[in-house]
Amino acid sequence: MARRSFALFLAACALLIPDASAQQRASISGYVRDAQAGETLLGATVRLEGSSRGAATNTSGYYTITNLEAGTYTVV
């Protein structure tokens, strides 16, 4: 019984150790709104300048671009 409890304890600790590779990934997300009317824009294309990465906004004007290398990007 003590051995099984110890194994469960080790498994739980392993889940709490951060993955070093996960810290090197990032995502960008937000809403696209019309500058004058303030209305959300659905189906708008958002991309990272100088890259083929991008996304389209959903029906709420929300977009997300995931699994990026950590760094600085220009969103267009």
All heavy atoms as a GROMACS GRO file, in nm:
protein
  555
    1MET      N    1   0.082  -0.120   0.000
    1MET     CA    2   0.000   0.000   0.000
    1MET      C    3   0.087   0.126   0.000
    1MET      O    4   0.060   0.220  -0.073
    1MET     CB    5  -0.094  -0.003   0.121
    1MET     CG    6  -0.186   0.114   0.128
    1MET     SD    7  -0.306   0.106  -0.004
    1MET     CE    8  -0.417   0.229   0.047
    2ALA      N    9   0.191   0.127   0.084
    2ALA     CA   10   0.280   0.243   0.091
    2ALA      C   11   0.352   0.262  -0.041
    2ALA      O   12   0.373   0.376  -0.086
    2ALA     CB   13   0.379   0.227   0.205
    3ARG      N   14   0.390   0.154  -0.107
    3ARG     CA   15   0.460   0.163  -0.235
    3ARG      C   16   0.369   0.224  -0.342
    3ARG      O   17   0.412   0.306  -0.423
    3ARG     CB   18   0.508   0.024  -0.276
    3ARG     CG   19   0.587   0.023  -0.403
    3ARG     CD   20   0.646  -0.109  -0.427
    3ARG     NE   21   0.787  -0.097  -0.395
    3ARG     CZ   22   0.878  -0.182  -0.427
    3ARG    NH1   23   0.844  -0.294  -0.487
    3ARG    NH2   24   1.004  -0.164  -0.398
    4ARG      N   25   0.243   0.182  -0.344
    4ARG     CA   26   0.148   0.236  -0.441
    4ARG      C   27   0.123   0.385  -0.416
    4ARG      O   28   0.117   0.465  -0.509
    4ARG     CB   29   0.016   0.159  -0.435
    4ARG     CG   30  -0.081   0.205  -0.540
    4ARG     CD   31  -0.202   0.119  -0.543
    4ARG     NE   32  -0.288   0.163  -0.652
    4ARG     CZ   33  -0.413   0.132  -0.664
    4ARG    NH1   34  -0.469   0.052  -0.576
    4ARG    NH2   35  -0.484   0.176  -0.764
    5SER      N   36   0.111   0.424  -0.290
    5SER     CA   37   0.091   0.565  -0.256
    5SER      C   38   0.211   0.648  -0.299
    5SER      O   39   0.196   0.759  -0.350
    5SER     CB   40   0.069   0.582  -0.106
    5SER     OG   41  -0.051   0.518  -0.067
    6PHE      N   42   0.331   0.595  -0.280
    6PHE     CA   43   0.452   0.665  -0.321
    6PHE      C   44   0.455   0.682  -0.472
    6PHE      O   45   0.492   0.788  -0.524
    6PHE     CB   46   0.576   0.591  -0.270
    6PHE     CG   47   0.704   0.660  -0.303
    6PHE    CD1   48   0.739   0.777  -0.236
    6PHE    CD2   49   0.788   0.611  -0.399
    6PHE    CE1   50   0.857   0.843  -0.265
    6PHE    CE2   51   0.907   0.676  -0.430
    6PHE     CZ   52   0.941   0.792  -0.363
    7ALA      N   53   0.415   0.578  -0.547
    7ALA     CA   54   0.412   0.586  -0.693
    7ALA      C   55   0.312   0.691  -0.740
    7ALA      O   56   0.340   0.768  -0.832
    7ALA     CB   57   0.378   0.449  -0.752
    8LEU      N   58   0.197   0.698  -0.675
    8LEU     CA   59   0.097   0.799  -0.710
    8LEU      C   60   0.149   0.939  -0.677
    8LEU      O   61   0.127   1.034  -0.752
    8LEU     CB   62  -0.035   0.773  -0.637
    8LEU     CG   63  -0.114   0.653  -0.687
    8LEU    CD1   64  -0.233   0.628  -0.596
    8LEU    CD2   65  -0.158   0.673  -0.830
    9PHE      N   66   0.222   0.952  -0.566
    9PHE     CA   67   0.281   1.079  -0.528
    9PHE      C   68   0.382   1.124  -0.635
    9PHE      O   69   0.382   1.239  -0.677
    9PHE     CB   70   0.348   1.068  -0.392
    9PHE     CG   71   0.427   1.189  -0.354
    9PHE    CD1   72   0.364   1.305  -0.312
    9PHE    CD2   73   0.565   1.187  -0.362
    9PHE    CE1   74   0.436   1.418  -0.278
    9PHE    CE2   75   0.638   1.300  -0.328
    9PHE     CZ   76   0.575   1.415  -0.287
   10LEU      N   77   0.468   1.034  -0.681
   10LEU     CA   78   0.566   1.067  -0.784
   10LEU      C   79   0.498   1.106  -0.915
   10LEU      O   80   0.541   1.200  -0.982
   10LEU     CB   81   0.662   0.951  -0.808
   10LEU     CG   82   0.764   0.923  -0.698
   10LEU    CD1   83   0.848   0.802  -0.734
   10LEU    CD2   84   0.850   1.044  -0.673
   11ALA      N   85   0.392   1.036  -0.950
   11ALA     CA   86   0.319   1.070  -1.073
   11ALA      C   87   0.258   1.209  -1.063
   11ALA      O   88   0.262   1.287  -1.158
   11ALA     CB   89   0.211   0.965  -1.100
   12ALA      N   90   0.203   1.243  -0.948
   12ALA     CA   91   0.144   1.376  -0.929
   12ALA      C   92   0.251   1.483  -0.935
   12ALA      O   93   0.231   1.590  -0.993
   12ALA     CB   94   0.069   1.381  -0.796
   13CYS      N   95   0.368   1.458  -0.878
   13CYS     CA   96   0.478   1.555  -0.883
   13CYS      C   97   0.525   1.576  -1.026
   13CYS      O   98   0.557   1.688  -1.066
   13CYS     CB   99   0.594   1.508  -0.796
   13CYS     SG  100   0.561   1.522  -0.620
   14ALA      N  101   0.528   1.470  -1.106
   14ALA     CA  102   0.572   1.482  -1.245
   14ALA      C  103   0.479   1.573  -1.324
   14ALA      O  104   0.523   1.644  -1.414
   14ALA     CB  105   0.579   1.344  -1.310
   15LEU      N  106   0.352   1.573  -1.292
   15LEU     CA  107   0.257   1.660  -1.360
   15LEU      C  108   0.279   1.807  -1.325
   15LEU      O  109   0.242   1.895  -1.402
   15LEU     CB  110   0.113   1.620  -1.326
   15LEU     CG  111   0.069   1.484  -1.378
   15LEU    CD1  112  -0.070   1.451  -1.324
   15LEU    CD2  113   0.068   1.482  -1.530
   16LEU      N  114   0.338   1.834  -1.211
   16LEU     CA  115   0.359   1.971  -1.166
   16LEU      C  116   0.490   2.031  -1.216
   16LEU      O  117   0.509   2.151  -1.208
   16LEU     CB  118   0.356   1.977  -1.013
   16LEU     CG  119   0.224   1.936  -0.949
   16LEU    CD1  120   0.237   1.934  -0.798
   16LEU    CD2  121   0.113   2.030  -0.992
   17ILE      N  122   0.580   1.948  -1.270
   17ILE     CA  123   0.707   1.998  -1.321
   17ILE      C  124   0.683   2.060  -1.457
   17ILE      O  125   0.633   1.994  -1.548
   17ILE     CB  126   0.810   1.884  -1.330
   17ILE    CG1  127   0.838   1.828  -1.190
   17ILE    CG2  128   0.940   1.934  -1.396
   17ILE    CD1  129   0.923   1.704  -1.190
   18PRO      N  130   0.716   2.188  -1.477
   18PRO     CA  131   0.691   2.251  -1.606
   18PRO      C  132   0.778   2.190  -1.715
   18PRO      O  133   0.893   2.155  -1.693
   18PRO     CB  134   0.726   2.398  -1.582
   18PRO     CG  135   0.812   2.399  -1.461
   18PRO     CD  136   0.777   2.277  -1.380
   19ASP      N  137   0.722   2.181  -1.833
   19ASP     CA  138   0.794   2.132  -1.949
   19ASP      C  139   0.874   2.247  -2.008
   19ASP      O  140   0.819   2.350  -2.046
   19ASP     CB  141   0.693   2.078  -2.051
   19ASP     CG  142   0.758   2.022  -2.175
   19ASP    OD1  143   0.883   2.013  -2.179
   19ASP    OD2  144   0.685   1.986  -2.268
   20ALA      N  145   1.005   2.231  -2.017
   20ALA     CA  146   1.092   2.339  -2.065
   20ALA      C  147   1.055   2.380  -2.207
   20ALA      O  148   1.061   2.497  -2.242
   20ALA     CB  149   1.238   2.296  -2.057
   21SER      N  150   1.017   2.285  -2.291
   21SER     CA  151   0.983   2.319  -2.429
   21SER      C  152   0.853   2.399  -2.438
   21SER      O  153   0.835   2.479  -2.527
   21SER     CB  154   0.973   2.194  -2.515
   21SER     OG  155   0.866   2.112  -2.471
   22ALA      N  156   0.762   2.378  -2.343
   22ALA     CA  157   0.635   2.450  -2.343
   22ALA      C  158   0.656   2.599  -2.317
   22ALA      O  159   0.578   2.681  -2.359
   22ALA     CB  160   0.540   2.390  -2.241
   23GLN      N  161   0.763   2.633  -2.248
   23GLN     CA  162   0.789   2.772  -2.217
   23GLN      C  163   0.840   2.848  -2.339
   23GLN      O  164   0.847   2.969  -2.337
   23GLN     CB  165   0.888   2.783  -2.102
   23GLN     CG  166   0.832   2.729  -1.973
   23GLN     CD  167   0.934   2.733  -1.862
   23GLN    OE1  168   1.050   2.762  -1.884
   23GLN    NE2  169   0.891   2.703  -1.741
   24GLN      N  170   0.874   2.779  -2.444
   24GLN     CA  171   0.927   2.842  -2.564
   24GLN      C  172   0.819   2.864  -2.669
   24GLN      O  173   0.848   2.908  -2.778
   24GLN     CB  174   1.040   2.758  -2.622
   24GLN     CG  175   1.154   2.736  -2.527
   24GLN     CD  176   1.218   2.866  -2.481
   24GLN    OE1  177   1.239   2.957  -2.560
   24GLN    NE2  178   1.245   2.877  -2.353
   25ARG      N  179   0.696   2.832  -2.641
   25ARG     CA  180   0.585   2.848  -2.734
   25ARG      C  181   0.494   2.960  -2.688
   25ARG      O  182   0.487   2.992  -2.571
   25ARG     CB  183   0.504   2.718  -2.746
   25ARG     CG  184   0.587   2.594  -2.779
   25ARG     CD  185   0.682   2.609  -2.894
   25ARG     NE  186   0.615   2.610  -3.023
   25ARG     CZ  187   0.677   2.631  -3.137
   25ARG    NH1  188   0.805   2.654  -3.140
   25ARG    NH2  189   0.611   2.631  -3.249
   26ALA      N  190   0.424   3.020  -2.783
   26ALA     CA  191   0.337   3.133  -2.750
   26ALA      C  192   0.215   3.132  -2.841
   26ALA      O  193   0.210   3.058  -2.939
   26ALA     CB  194   0.414   3.264  -2.767
   27SER      N  195   0.119   3.214  -2.808
   27SER     CA  196   0.002   3.234  -2.894
   27SER      C  197  -0.036   3.382  -2.891
   27SER      O  198  -0.002   3.454  -2.799
   27SER     CB  199  -0.116   3.148  -2.848
   27SER     OG  200  -0.158   3.186  -2.720
   28ILE      N  201  -0.104   3.422  -2.997
   28ILE     CA  202  -0.152   3.559  -3.009
   28ILE      C  203  -0.302   3.549  -3.034
   28ILE      O  204  -0.346   3.471  -3.118
   28ILE     CB  205  -0.084   3.633  -3.125
   28ILE    CG1  206   0.066   3.642  -3.101
   28ILE    CG2  207  -0.145   3.771  -3.145
   28ILE    CD1  208   0.144   3.697  -3.219
   29SER      N  209  -0.380   3.628  -2.962
   29SER     CA  210  -0.524   3.624  -2.981
   29SER      C  211  -0.583   3.761  -2.952
   29SER      O  212  -0.520   3.846  -2.889
   29SER     CB  213  -0.588   3.519  -2.891
   29SER     OG  214  -0.563   3.549  -2.756
   30GLY      N  215  -0.704   3.782  -3.000
   30GLY     CA  216  -0.770   3.909  -2.974
   30GLY      C  217  -0.896   3.924  -3.057
   30GLY      O  218  -0.942   3.829  -3.121
   31TYR      N  219  -0.951   4.042  -3.056
   31TYR     CA  220  -1.072   4.074  -3.131
   31TYR      C  221  -1.039   4.178  -3.237
   31TYR      O  222  -0.956   4.265  -3.216
   31TYR     CB  223  -1.180   4.131  -3.038
   31TYR     CG  224  -1.236   4.029  -2.943
   31TYR    CD1  225  -1.178   4.008  -2.819
   31TYR    CD2  226  -1.346   3.953  -2.979
   31TYR    CE1  227  -1.229   3.913  -2.732
   31TYR    CE2  228  -1.398   3.858  -2.892
   31TYR     CZ  229  -1.339   3.839  -2.770
   31TYR     OH  230  -1.388   3.744  -2.685
   32VAL      N  231  -1.107   4.169  -3.350
   32VAL     CA  232  -1.092   4.268  -3.456
   32VAL      C  233  -1.222   4.348  -3.460
   32VAL      O  234  -1.331   4.291  -3.471
   32VAL     CB  235  -1.065   4.201  -3.593
   32VAL    CG1  236  -1.056   4.306  -3.703
   32VAL    CG2  237  -0.936   4.119  -3.587
   33ARG      N  238  -1.208   4.480  -3.447
   33ARG     CA  239  -1.324   4.569  -3.447
   33ARG      C  240  -1.304   4.678  -3.551
   33ARG      O  241  -1.193   4.722  -3.577
   33ARG     CB  242  -1.342   4.631  -3.310
   33ARG     CG  243  -1.388   4.534  -3.204
   33ARG     CD  244  -1.416   4.608  -3.073
   33ARG     NE  245  -1.490   4.527  -2.978
   33ARG     CZ  246  -1.436   4.431  -2.904
   33ARG    NH1  247  -1.308   4.405  -2.913
   33ARG    NH2  248  -1.511   4.364  -2.819
   34ASP      N  249  -1.414   4.726  -3.605
   34ASP     CA  250  -1.412   4.839  -3.696
   34ASP      C  251  -1.368   4.962  -3.617
   34ASP      O  252  -1.419   4.989  -3.508
   34ASP     CB  253  -1.552   4.859  -3.754
   34ASP     CG  254  -1.556   4.975  -3.850
   34ASP    OD1  255  -1.578   5.089  -3.803
   34ASP    OD2  256  -1.538   4.952  -3.971
   35ALA      N  257  -1.272   5.036  -3.670
   35ALA     CA  258  -1.216   5.151  -3.598
   35ALA      C  259  -1.319   5.261  -3.574
   35ALA      O  260  -1.314   5.328  -3.472
   35ALA     CB  261  -1.097   5.207  -3.675
   36GLN      N  262  -1.412   5.282  -3.667
   36GLN     CA  263  -1.508   5.391  -3.651
   36GLN      C  264  -1.634   5.347  -3.577
   36GLN      O  265  -1.677   5.413  -3.483
   36GLN     CB  266  -1.545   5.447  -3.788
   36GLN     CG  267  -1.428   5.517  -3.853
   36GLN     CD  268  -1.462   5.570  -3.992
   36GLN    OE1  269  -1.566   5.538  -4.049
   36GLN    NE2  270  -1.373   5.652  -4.045
   37ALA      N  271  -1.693   5.236  -3.619
   37ALA     CA  272  -1.820   5.193  -3.560
   37ALA      C  273  -1.800   5.111  -3.433
   37ALA      O  274  -1.892   5.099  -3.352
   37ALA     CB  275  -1.899   5.111  -3.662
   38GLY      N  276  -1.682   5.050  -3.416
   38GLY     CA  277  -1.658   4.967  -3.299
   38GLY      C  278  -1.719   4.829  -3.307
   38GLY      O  279  -1.712   4.752  -3.211
   39GLU      N  280  -1.778   4.795  -3.420
   39GLU     CA  281  -1.840   4.663  -3.436
   39GLU      C  282  -1.734   4.558  -3.461
   39GLU      O  283  -1.633   4.584  -3.526
   39GLU     CB  284  -1.938   4.665  -3.554
   39GLU     CG  285  -2.054   4.759  -3.535
   39GLU     CD  286  -2.142   4.767  -3.659
   39GLU    OE1  287  -2.105   4.709  -3.763
   39GLU    OE2  288  -2.246   4.832  -3.650
   40THR      N  289  -1.758   4.437  -3.408
   40THR     CA  290  -1.664   4.328  -3.433
   40THR      C  291  -1.676   4.285  -3.580
   40THR      O  292  -1.784   4.290  -3.638
   40THR     CB  293  -1.690   4.208  -3.342
   40THR    OG1  294  -1.824   4.164  -3.359
   40THR    CG2  295  -1.666   4.242  -3.197
   41LEU      N  296  -1.563   4.245  -3.636
   41LEU     CA  297  -1.559   4.204  -3.776
   41LEU      C  298  -1.544   4.052  -3.783
   41LEU      O  299  -1.444   3.997  -3.738
   41LEU     CB  300  -1.443   4.272  -3.849
   41LEU     CG  301  -1.448   4.425  -3.852
   41LEU    CD1  302  -1.324   4.480  -3.919
   41LEU    CD2  303  -1.574   4.473  -3.921
   42LEU      N  304  -1.644   3.987  -3.839
   42LEU     CA  305  -1.635   3.842  -3.852
   42LEU      C  306  -1.579   3.805  -3.989
   42LEU      O  307  -1.605   3.874  -4.088
   42LEU     CB  308  -1.771   3.775  -3.830
   42LEU     CG  309  -1.890   3.826  -3.907
   42LEU    CD1  310  -1.946   3.714  -3.991
   42LEU    CD2  311  -1.992   3.876  -3.809
   43GLY      N  312  -1.496   3.702  -3.991
   43GLY     CA  313  -1.433   3.657  -4.115
   43GLY      C  314  -1.315   3.742  -4.159
   43GLY      O  315  -1.265   3.725  -4.270
   44ALA      N  316  -1.268   3.833  -4.074
   44ALA     CA  317  -1.150   3.914  -4.109
   44ALA      C  318  -1.026   3.826  -4.101
   44ALA      O  319  -1.016   3.737  -4.018
   44ALA     CB  320  -1.137   4.031  -4.012
   45THR      N  321  -0.930   3.851  -4.188
   45THR     CA  322  -0.806   3.776  -4.188
   45THR      C  323  -0.700   3.851  -4.107
   45THR      O  324  -0.678   3.969  -4.128
   45THR     CB  325  -0.754   3.756  -4.332
   45THR    OG1  326  -0.855   3.686  -4.406
   45THR    CG2  327  -0.626   3.677  -4.334
   46VAL      N  328  -0.637   3.779  -4.017
   46VAL     CA  329  -0.530   3.833  -3.934
   46VAL      C  330  -0.407   3.748  -3.964
   46VAL      O  331  -0.415   3.625  -3.966
   46VAL     CB  332  -0.565   3.823  -3.784
   46VAL    CG1  333  -0.453   3.877  -3.699
   46VAL    CG2  334  -0.694   3.895  -3.756
   47ARG      N  335  -0.293   3.813  -3.991
   47ARG     CA  336  -0.173   3.734  -4.019
   47ARG      C  337  -0.052   3.800  -3.954
   47ARG      O  338  -0.056   3.916  -3.914
   47ARG     CB  339  -0.152   3.717  -4.168
   47ARG     CG  340  -0.119   3.841  -4.244
   47ARG     CD  341  -0.090   3.813  -4.392
   47ARG     NE  342  -0.063   3.936  -4.462
   47ARG     CZ  343   0.055   3.997  -4.465
   47ARG    NH1  344   0.157   3.943  -4.402
   47ARG    NH2  345   0.072   4.110  -4.530
   48LEU      N  346   0.054   3.722  -3.947
   48LEU     CA  347   0.180   3.772  -3.894
   48LEU      C  348   0.264   3.819  -4.011
   48LEU      O  349   0.290   3.743  -4.104
   48LEU     CB  350   0.252   3.663  -3.815
   48LEU     CG  351   0.173   3.602  -3.700
   48LEU    CD1  352   0.255   3.495  -3.631
   48LEU    CD2  353   0.128   3.708  -3.602
   49GLU      N  354   0.306   3.944  -4.006
   49GLU     CA  355   0.383   4.004  -4.115
   49GLU      C  356   0.511   3.922  -4.141
   49GLU      O  357   0.579   3.881  -4.047
   49GLU     CB  358   0.420   4.147  -4.080
   49GLU     CG  359   0.481   4.224  -4.194
   49GLU     CD  360   0.499   4.370  -4.158
   49GLU    OE1  361   0.592   4.401  -4.081
   49GLU    OE2  362   0.417   4.451  -4.204
   50GLY      N  363   0.538   3.896  -4.270
   50GLY     CA  364   0.656   3.820  -4.308
   50GLY      C  365   0.644   3.672  -4.283
   50GLY      O  366   0.743   3.600  -4.281
   51SER      N  367   0.521   3.624  -4.264
   51SER     CA  368   0.498   3.484  -4.232
   51SER      C  369   0.373   3.436  -4.304
   51SER      O  370   0.290   3.516  -4.347
   51SER     CB  371   0.478   3.470  -4.080
   51SER     OG  372   0.425   3.345  -4.046
   52SER      N  373   0.360   3.307  -4.317
   52SER     CA  374   0.237   3.250  -4.374
   52SER      C  375   0.136   3.214  -4.265
   52SER      O  376   0.030   3.163  -4.293
   52SER     CB  377   0.270   3.125  -4.456
   52SER     OG  378   0.328   3.027  -4.371
   53ARG      N  379   0.169   3.243  -4.139
   53ARG     CA  380   0.081   3.212  -4.026
   53ARG      C  381  -0.028   3.317  -4.014
   53ARG      O  382  -0.004   3.436  -4.029
   53ARG     CB  383   0.160   3.207  -3.894
   53ARG     CG  384   0.273   3.107  -3.889
   53ARG     CD  385   0.227   2.963  -3.884
   53ARG     NE  386   0.129   2.938  -3.783
   53ARG     CZ  387   0.155   2.891  -3.661
   53ARG    NH1  388   0.278   2.868  -3.625
   53ARG    NH2  389   0.057   2.869  -3.576
   54GLY      N  390  -0.149   3.271  -3.988
   54GLY     CA  391  -0.260   3.362  -3.971
   54GLY      C  392  -0.385   3.290  -3.929
   54GLY      O  393  -0.386   3.169  -3.907
   55ALA      N  394  -0.495   3.366  -3.919
   55ALA     CA  395  -0.623   3.310  -3.878
   55ALA      C  396  -0.734   3.404  -3.925
   55ALA      O  397  -0.710   3.520  -3.954
   55ALA     CB  398  -0.630   3.294  -3.726
   56ALA      N  399  -0.854   3.351  -3.929
   56ALA     CA  400  -0.972   3.431  -3.959
   56ALA      C  401  -1.052   3.447  -3.830
   56ALA      O  402  -1.052   3.359  -3.744
   56ALA     CB  403  -1.058   3.364  -4.065
   57THR      N  404  -1.118   3.561  -3.815
   57THR     CA  405  -1.199   3.582  -3.696
   57THR      C  406  -1.327   3.499  -3.703
   57THR      O  407  -1.377   3.469  -3.810
   57THR     CB  408  -1.236   3.731  -3.680
   57THR    OG1  409  -1.309   3.774  -3.794
   57THR    CG2  410  -1.112   3.817  -3.663
   58ASN      N  411  -1.378   3.463  -3.586
   58ASN     CA  412  -1.503   3.387  -3.580
   58ASN      C  413  -1.622   3.483  -3.579
   58ASN      O  414  -1.607   3.602  -3.605
   58ASN     CB  415  -1.503   3.292  -3.460
   58ASN     CG  416  -1.502   3.365  -3.326
   58ASN    OD1  417  -1.526   3.485  -3.317
   58ASN    ND2  418  -1.474   3.292  -3.220
   59THR      N  419  -1.739   3.432  -3.547
   59THR     CA  420  -1.860   3.515  -3.550
   59THR      C  421  -1.860   3.624  -3.443
   59THR      O  422  -1.942   3.716  -3.449
   59THR     CB  423  -1.986   3.428  -3.534
   59THR    OG1  424  -1.973   3.353  -3.412
   59THR    CG2  425  -2.002   3.334  -3.651
   60SER      N  426  -1.770   3.616  -3.347
   60SER     CA  427  -1.758   3.719  -3.244
   60SER      C  428  -1.643   3.815  -3.272
   60SER      O  429  -1.613   3.901  -3.190
   60SER     CB  430  -1.736   3.653  -3.107
   60SER     OG  431  -1.844   3.570  -3.074
   61GLY      N  432  -1.575   3.797  -3.386
   61GLY     CA  433  -1.461   3.881  -3.419
   61GLY      C  434  -1.332   3.838  -3.352
   61GLY      O  435  -1.233   3.908  -3.355
   62TYR      N  436  -1.333   3.719  -3.290
   62TYR     CA  437  -1.217   3.669  -3.214
   62TYR      C  438  -1.128   3.583  -3.302
   62TYR      O  439  -1.175   3.505  -3.384
   62TYR     CB  440  -1.266   3.586  -3.095
   62TYR     CG  441  -1.156   3.533  -3.007
   62TYR    CD1  442  -1.094   3.615  -2.914
   62TYR    CD2  443  -1.116   3.401  -3.017
   62TYR    CE1  444  -0.993   3.567  -2.832
   62TYR    CE2  445  -1.014   3.352  -2.936
   62TYR     CZ  446  -0.954   3.436  -2.844
   62TYR     OH  447  -0.853   3.387  -2.765
   63TYR      N  448  -0.997   3.597  -3.285
   63TYR     CA  449  -0.900   3.513  -3.356
   63TYR      C  450  -0.794   3.464  -3.258
   63TYR      O  451  -0.773   3.522  -3.152
   63TYR     CB  452  -0.831   3.591  -3.469
   63TYR     CG  453  -0.733   3.693  -3.418
   63TYR    CD1  454  -0.599   3.661  -3.403
   63TYR    CD2  455  -0.775   3.821  -3.381
   63TYR    CE1  456  -0.508   3.754  -3.352
   63TYR    CE2  457  -0.685   3.913  -3.331
   63TYR     CZ  458  -0.552   3.879  -3.317
   63TYR     OH  459  -0.463   3.969  -3.266
   64THR      N  460  -0.728   3.357  -3.295
   64THR     CA  461  -0.613   3.308  -3.219
   64THR      C  462  -0.516   3.240  -3.313
   64THR      O  463  -0.558   3.167  -3.404
   64THR     CB  464  -0.655   3.215  -3.103
   64THR    OG1  465  -0.541   3.180  -3.026
   64THR    CG2  466  -0.722   3.089  -3.153
   65ILE      N  467  -0.389   3.268  -3.294
   65ILE     CA  468  -0.281   3.204  -3.370
   65ILE      C  469  -0.195   3.135  -3.264
   65ILE      O  470  -0.138   3.201  -3.178
   65ILE     CB  471  -0.199   3.305  -3.452
   65ILE    CG1  472  -0.292   3.387  -3.544
   65ILE    CG2  473  -0.092   3.234  -3.532
   65ILE    CD1  474  -0.224   3.504  -3.611
   66THR      N  475  -0.187   3.003  -3.269
   66THR     CA  476  -0.121   2.927  -3.164
   66THR      C  477   0.009   2.863  -3.211
   66THR      O  478   0.041   2.863  -3.330
   66THR     CB  479  -0.215   2.815  -3.113
   66THR    OG1  480  -0.246   2.728  -3.222
   66THR    CG2  481  -0.343   2.872  -3.056
   67ASN      N  482   0.077   2.807  -3.114
   67ASN     CA  483   0.198   2.730  -3.135
   67ASN      C  484   0.308   2.810  -3.206
   67ASN      O  485   0.369   2.762  -3.300
   67ASN     CB  486   0.166   2.600  -3.211
   67ASN     CG  487   0.273   2.495  -3.188
   67ASN    OD1  488   0.344   2.498  -3.088
   67ASN    ND2  489   0.286   2.404  -3.282
   68LEU      N  490   0.329   2.930  -3.162
   68LEU     CA  491   0.432   3.017  -3.217
   68LEU      C  492   0.558   3.008  -3.132
   68LEU      O  493   0.551   2.987  -3.012
   68LEU     CB  494   0.385   3.163  -3.219
   68LEU     CG  495   0.260   3.194  -3.298
   68LEU    CD1  496   0.213   3.335  -3.268
   68LEU    CD2  497   0.286   3.175  -3.446
   69GLU      N  498   0.672   3.030  -3.195
   69GLU     CA  499   0.794   3.044  -3.118
   69GLU      C  500   0.788   3.177  -3.044
   69GLU      O  501   0.738   3.276  -3.098
   69GLU     CB  502   0.916   3.040  -3.210
   69GLU     CG  503   0.940   2.905  -3.271
   69GLU     CD  504   1.071   2.902  -3.350
   69GLU    OE1  505   1.162   2.980  -3.316
   69GLU    OE2  506   1.078   2.823  -3.444
   70ALA      N  507   0.833   3.179  -2.922
   70ALA     CA  508   0.833   3.302  -2.846
   70ALA      C  509   0.917   3.406  -2.919
   70ALA      O  510   1.022   3.376  -2.973
   70ALA     CB  511   0.889   3.277  -2.706
   71GLY      N  512   0.866   3.528  -2.928
   71GLY     CA  513   0.938   3.633  -2.998
   71GLY      C  514   0.851   3.755  -3.017
   71GLY      O  515   0.746   3.770  -2.954
   72THR      N  516   0.892   3.841  -3.108
   72THR     CA  517   0.819   3.963  -3.138
   72THR      C  518   0.760   3.952  -3.278
   72THR      O  519   0.830   3.912  -3.371
   72THR     CB  520   0.915   4.086  -3.132
   72THR    OG1  521   0.973   4.090  -3.002
   72THR    CG2  522   0.841   4.214  -3.160
   73TYR      N  523   0.632   3.985  -3.292
   73TYR     CA  524   0.561   3.974  -3.419
   73TYR      C  525   0.486   4.102  -3.449
   73TYR      O  526   0.446   4.174  -3.357
   73TYR     CB  527   0.461   3.858  -3.416
   73TYR     CG  528   0.525   3.723  -3.397
   73TYR    CD1  529   0.542   3.667  -3.272
   73TYR    CD2  530   0.567   3.651  -3.508
   73TYR    CE1  531   0.601   3.544  -3.255
   73TYR    CE2  532   0.627   3.527  -3.493
   73TYR     CZ  533   0.644   3.474  -3.365
   73TYR     OH  534   0.702   3.351  -3.351
   74THR      N  535   0.464   4.129  -3.577
   74THR     CA  536   0.378   4.238  -3.619
   74THR      C  537   0.253   4.175  -3.676
   74THR      O  538   0.260   4.094  -3.770
   74THR     CB  539   0.448   4.325  -3.726
   74THR    OG1  540   0.568   4.379  -3.669
   74THR    CG2  541   0.356   4.438  -3.770
   75VAL      N  542   0.138   4.210  -3.620
   75VAL     CA  543   0.010   4.154  -3.663
   75VAL      C  544  -0.052   4.251  -3.764
   75VAL      O  545  -0.060   4.371  -3.740
   75VAL     CB  546  -0.084   4.135  -3.542
   75VAL    CG1  547  -0.219   4.081  -3.587
   75VAL    CG2  548  -0.020   4.043  -3.440
   76VAL      N  549  -0.093   4.198  -3.879
   76VAL     CA  550  -0.159   4.279  -3.982
   76VAL      C  551  -0.291   4.217  -4.020
   76VAL      O  552  -0.313   4.100  -4.003
   76VAL     CB  553  -0.071   4.298  -4.109
   76VAL    CG1  554   0.050   4.384  -4.076
   76VAL    CG2  555  -0.026   4.166  -4.166
   0.00000   0.00000   0.00000
